Amino acid sequence: MPSHAQGGKTFGLIKDQQRQKLEEINQEYLVDKDYRDEEDLAVKLEGFKNKYAEFDLNDQGEIEMMGLKRMMEKLGVPKTHLELKKMIVEVTGGSSNAINYRDFVKMMLGKRSAVLKLVLIFEDKANGSASKPSGPPPKRDIASLP
């Protein structure tokens, strides 16, 4: 594909190819014995794939600093460039200046609490159960009625 291509159709094709690559990596995790005991692994991997693809701005299979910056801003927790660099080093172990999908999945499934992981988990919880309180409505007496 030419790197100067423009337009929605080309963009859609690039995104489809990218999602296919991410799906292939997901399949590796699904058959990996190290992750066999992970609860709802297929569902989690699908969510990771969608989240990752959204912020891979250059469609090279990596989230670079600008993609991470955009992600943090969209999640409502903007970070400085220094904080973003630290987050990338935390996820990649310093081996790269961009987060590849394997590093992203390892971070999300791993035991270590990376800042990026905590932010993403918090965002999922906030989006998932923000609206309705659980349980029966509180009891009201006549005096509290309008």
FENNOR-V223659 format. One line per field, one symbol per residue. ss: DSSP state (h for helix, s for strand, l for the rest). A space follows every 50 residues. Layout:
ss=???
This chain:
ss=lllllllhhhhhhhhhhhhhhhhhhhhhhhhlhhhlllllhhhhhhhhhh hhhhhllllllsslhhhhhhhhhhllllllhhhhhhhhhhhhllllllss hhhhhhhhhlllllhhhhhhhhhhhhhhlllllllllllllhhhll
